[in-house]
Amino acid sequence: MLFSPTATQKLLGSLKRRVHETQLRAQRTVNTQLIELYWTIGREIISQQARQGWGTGALGHWGTGALGHWGTGVLVRLAGDLRSEFPQMKGFSSRNHQYMRAFAVAWPETDPIVQQAVAGLPWGHITVLLDKLDSSESREWYASAAVKNGWSRNVLLNQIMNRTVERTGSAPSNFTAELTPADSDLARQIAKDPYVFDFLELTEDAAERDLEQALMDRIVDTLRELGTGFAFVGRQVHFDVGGDDFYLDLLFFHVEQLRYVVIELKTGKFQPEHAGQLGFYISLVDDKLRRAAHAC
């Protein structure tokens, strides 16, 4: 018996959806196990802090200024030891250990953590919750909403800045019964969490030019961290616009998606004008470099 072309296409479409859904479930399982590991490490740090007296600094807010004033030397040694023991694993910086502790403080006595909405989020989302929110109720609401609606990290941040919880009131429900669509931003970020460049070994006060130079000095590691398909095009790429000179920090090309990837490096806190500058360079690349064969 022969299948008609239409029946074959339907079968192929069904199988492809099943494969994508299975891949997403596997990725979510791996992500949840990583989040559980981080939470467990955070709890152990708290326990050892109480036993050994690793500093007594307050942790009143989860922001940058409050994360790192207790037991810094201990965390640096712990991070170094774990990186040496597990060189293929990212996320064992001393700063990340501070976030792990904050995570365990923010979600105490929730064993197992895997049953909480927050366990369905990538680590980058969780650090946003820790940085931007003070109350456990708000963190729970945004964690549940991010899982239910498949929010990317940027969307989550925008929702927090727009005070969505105050405007809507009720928390999302049934998040554990819903599978984030395989094509959602959250699904993609679970598969590839925010980029980690710990291998550059830069201090927090490094200038943008230091960051750029470090990325170029370790270009193989940089490309590996960006992921499969990225090719380096150039640094300080020059554009002449009406007689004025402009220089794009880093330019890459994705050979599978057939599109340029613009990277504008900034250190410190995000400023609204940064987005405008990035959009300007994207428009320049689109206007001057994109060819008919490239993706839109």
C-alpha positions in Angstrom: 0.0 0.0 0.0 1.4 3.4 -1.0 1.0 6.6 0.9 -0.2 9.6 -1.0 2.1 12.7 -0.9 -0.4 14.5 1.3 -0.5 11.6 3.8 3.3 11.4 3.8 3.6 15.1 4.5 1.1 14.9 7.4 3.0 11.9 8.8 6.3 13.8 8.5 4.8 16.9 10.2 3.5 14.8 13.0 6.8 13.1 13.6 8.7 16.4 13.5 6.4 17.9 16.1 6.9 14.8 18.3 10.7 15.0 17.9 10.7 18.7 18.8 8.4 18.1 21.8 10.7 15.2 23.0 13.8 17.4 22.6 12.2 20.2 24.6 11.2 17.8 27.4 14.8 16.5 27.6 16.1 20.0 27.6 13.7 21.0 30.4 14.8 18.0 32.4 18.4 18.9 32.1 17.7 22.5 33.0 15.6 21.5 36.0 18.4 19.3 37.3 20.9 22.1 36.9 18.6 24.5 38.8 18.2 21.9 41.5 22.0 21.6 41.7 22.4 25.3 42.1 19.7 25.5 44.8 21.3 22.6 46.6 24.8 24.3 46.5 23.2 27.5 47.8 21.7 25.7 50.7 25.0 24.0 51.5 26.8 27.4 51.4 24.2 28.8 53.9 24.6 25.8 56.1 28.4 26.0 56.1 28.3 29.7 56.6 26.3 29.2 59.8 28.7 26.5 61.0 32.0 28.0 60.0 31.1 31.7 60.3 31.9 32.7 56.8 31.2 36.4 57.3 28.1 38.2 58.6 27.3 40.8 55.9 23.6 41.4 55.3 22.0 40.3 52.1 19.1 42.7 52.1 18.6 43.0 48.3 19.7 40.6 45.5 21.3 43.3 43.4 24.9 43.7 42.4 26.0 45.8 45.3 24.7 43.3 48.0 25.8 40.0 46.6 29.4 40.0 47.4 30.3 41.2 50.9 30.4 38.0 53.0 32.8 35.1 52.8 34.3 36.3 49.5 37.6 34.5 49.9 35.8 31.2 50.7 33.6 31.5 47.6 36.5 32.3 45.4 38.4 29.2 46.6 35.2 27.1 46.3 34.6 28.4 42.7 38.2 27.7 41.7 38.1 24.2 43.1 34.9 23.3 41.3 36.1 24.8 38.0 39.3 22.7 38.3 37.3 19.5 39.1 34.7 20.1 36.4 36.4 22.1 33.6 33.6 21.4 31.1 30.9 22.9 33.3 30.1 26.6 33.2 28.5 28.6 36.0 31.0 27.9 38.8 32.3 31.5 39.1 32.4 33.0 42.6 29.7 35.5 41.6 27.4 32.6 40.5 27.9 31.0 43.9 26.7 34.2 45.5 23.6 33.9 43.3 23.2 30.3 44.3 23.1 31.4 48.0 20.6 34.1 47.2 18.5 31.6 45.3 18.4 29.3 48.4 17.5 32.2 50.6 14.7 33.4 48.3 13.2 29.9 48.0 13.7 28.4 51.5 12.1 25.2 52.7 10.8 24.3 49.2 12.3 20.8 49.1 12.1 19.6 46.4 12.7 22.8 44.4 11.8 20.9 41.2 8.1 21.2 42.1 8.3 25.0 42.0 7.6 27.1 38.9 11.1 28.6 39.2 12.7 25.2 38.4 11.2 25.5 34.9 13.3 28.6 34.2 16.8 29.0 32.9 19.3 30.3 35.4 19.5 33.7 33.7 15.8 34.2 34.4 16.3 33.4 38.0 19.1 35.9 38.4 16.7 38.6 37.1 14.1 37.6 39.7 16.8 37.8 42.4 18.2 41.1 41.2 14.9 42.9 40.6 12.4 41.7 43.1 12.3 41.7 46.9 9.2 39.8 47.9 8.7 36.1 47.6 5.1 36.6 46.3 6.4 38.7 43.4 9.1 36.3 42.6 6.7 33.4 42.6 4.2 35.3 40.4 6.7 36.2 37.7 8.3 32.8 37.8 4.9 31.2 37.1 4.0 33.7 34.4 7.3 33.3 32.7 6.9 29.5 32.5 3.2 29.6 31.5 3.7 32.2 28.8 7.2 31.2 27.5 8.8 34.6 28.3 12.4 35.2 27.3 14.7 36.8 29.9 14.2 40.3 28.2 10.4 39.9 28.2 10.5 38.9 31.9 12.6 41.9 32.7 10.3 44.2 30.8 7.2 42.7 32.6 8.9 43.4 35.9 9.8 46.9 35.0 6.2 47.5 33.8 4.9 46.3 37.2 2.7 43.7 35.5 1.8 41.9 38.8 0.4 45.1 40.2 -1.8 45.6 37.2 -3.1 42.0 36.8 -3.3 40.7 40.3 -4.0 37.0 40.1 -1.1 34.6 39.7 -0.9 32.2 36.7 -2.2 28.7 37.4 -1.6 25.2 36.1 1.9 26.0 35.0 3.1 22.5 35.9 0.5 20.9 33.5 1.5 23.1 30.6 4.4 22.4 28.3 6.1 25.5 27.0 5.8 25.5 23.2 8.9 24.3 21.5 9.2 27.4 19.4 8.8 29.9 22.3 11.6 32.2 23.4 11.8 30.4 26.8 12.2 27.0 25.1 15.1 28.4 23.1 16.7 30.0 26.1 16.5 26.7 28.1 18.4 25.1 25.3 20.9 28.0 25.3 21.1 30.0 28.5 22.6 33.5 28.5 26.2 33.3 27.3 28.9 32.8 29.9 32.4 34.2 29.3 34.0 33.2 32.6 37.0 32.0 30.6 38.0 35.6 29.9 38.9 36.0 33.6 38.2 39.8 33.5 37.5 41.9 36.6 34.3 43.8 37.1 36.0 47.1 36.3 37.3 46.0 32.9 36.7 48.5 30.1 34.8 47.7 26.9 38.1 47.7 24.9 39.5 45.1 27.4 36.4 42.9 26.9 36.7 43.2 23.1 40.4 42.3 23.1 39.8 39.4 25.5 37.1 38.0 23.2 39.5 38.2 20.2 42.4 36.7 22.1 40.2 33.7 22.9 38.3 33.7 19.6 38.0 29.9 19.5 36.5 29.8 23.0 34.3 32.8 22.1 32.9 31.0 19.0 32.4 27.8 21.0 30.4 29.7 23.6 28.3 31.4 20.9 27.3 28.0 19.5 27.3 26.1 16.3 27.2 28.0 13.0 28.8 31.2 14.0 31.7 32.6 11.9 33.8 35.6 12.8 33.6 38.5 10.3 35.5 41.3 11.9 36.0 43.8 14.8 35.7 47.5 14.7 34.0 47.2 11.3 34.1 50.6 9.6 31.1 52.3 8.1 31.1 55.7 6.4 27.7 57.5 6.8 27.5 60.9 5.1 31.2 61.5 5.8 31.1 60.4 9.4 32.9 57.3 10.6 31.2 54.6 12.7 32.8 51.4 14.0 30.8 48.3 14.9 32.5 46.4 17.8 32.1 42.8 16.6 30.4 41.3 13.6 29.6 37.6 13.1 27.7 35.6 10.5 25.6 32.6 11.1 26.1 30.1 8.3 22.9 28.1 8.8 20.5 31.0 9.3 22.3 33.1 6.6 22.3 36.3 8.6 24.7 38.7 10.2 24.9 38.9 14.0 25.9 42.3 15.4 27.5 42.6 18.8 28.0 46.0 20.5 29.9 45.7 23.7 28.9 47.7 26.8 30.0 47.3 30.4 28.1 48.5 33.4 24.3 48.9 33.7 22.1 49.0 30.6 21.2 52.4 29.3 18.3 53.1 26.9 20.6 54.7 24.4 22.5 51.4 24.1 19.5 49.8 22.3 19.3 52.8 19.9 23.0 52.4 19.0 22.6 48.7 18.5 19.6 49.3 16.2 21.6 51.8 14.2 24.4 49.3 13.6 21.9 46.6 12.6 20.3 48.9 10.1 23.8 49.7 8.7 24.6 46.1 8.3 21.3 45.3 6.7 21.6 48.2 4.3 25.3 47.8 3.3 26.2 44.1 3.8 23.1 42.0 3.4 22.7 40.3 0.0 19.7 38.8 -1.7 20.7 35.3 -0.6 20.8 36.3 3.0 17.8 35.8 5.4 15.7 38.8 6.2 
